[in-house]
Amino acid sequence: MQYHREPNHALVEGHSLLPRPSCVVFLHIPKTAGTTLYAILDRQYAAKKILTIRDPSDPITPFAERAKRGELLLVRGHVPFGVHRQLGIRSRYITILRQPVERVMSIYGYIKRDKSHPLHSTLRDEGMTVSDFMNSEIAEQDAINGQTRQLAGTEGIDSHENMLELAKRNLATFSAVGLTERFDESLILFRRRLRWKLPLYRSKNVAPDTIRQEEQPVEVRARVEKGNHLDLELYDFAMKLFDRQIASEGPSFRAELNAFKGLNRLARFYKDLTG
């Protein structure tokens, strides 16, 4: 089945011919470098124009009137696809996906490391390994096909296969799709598609003791892959979509990317010098 991006804007060398969109939705998938992107977003949009949804179970409808009046330029949070319908707005989605096994390792490491996490004591007291974690109920929400579930949204799901197809279909309508493993390229794509200022950054919330998939036994990686077979297929789809979006930006994309990397290194160096 073929998917195509919604024709909600035209591009000439990567820049939209239409005015800045009324509302951007950043669908924040956990453990995909979203914290770093939040800091960038804070410099792109005025604070009073940003709606941050910290708990997806919180009611969203109270913000609908603000959204409809055009008072919001950005909605962000760990929300499923479809929040634009709840707010009743015209929107343009962006998101960042991560290699599924690496993302699960990051989730596991985060819960194990963060004493304030509500599941920390459970994981610690039961001495859960990665395999134990994957077999537990606490992994079901985010660590088992979590990216597919979030991108599929909450409507029309009647099977795992259907959920994957919905996720792909929704992702294909996004104005820009990023990848954690290709973060700088993702930022330049977002900058071009959404007319951002230069998105200089320093990485935020980086784990000091990151657990890598290659450090895990083969059987552990196999268990994580089995539990995330939909996410693995979705990630493959996302990589191809990402490459197509970059290709559509034209030959100047690489030059802009290289210039950005150089400027970002200088900015970090200056920040380190000045404290």
FENHU-V954732 format. One record per helix or strand of 2 or more residues. SS is the DSSP state (H for helix, E for strand). FROM is the first residue (numbers start at 1). TO is the last residue. If there is no record, write none. Layout:
<<SS & FROM & TO> <SS & FROM & TO>>
This chain:
<<E & 11 & 12> <E & 15 & 16> <E & 24 & 27> <H & 34 & 44> <H & 47 & 49> <E & 50 & 53> <H & 61 & 68> <E & 74 & 77> <H & 83 & 87> <E & 92 & 97> <H & 100 & 113> <H & 120 & 125> <H & 130 & 134> <H & 137 & 139> <H & 146 & 152> <H & 160 & 171> <E & 176 & 179> <H & 180 & 194> <H & 213 & 215> <H & 218 & 227> <H & 229 & 247> <H & 252 & 274>>
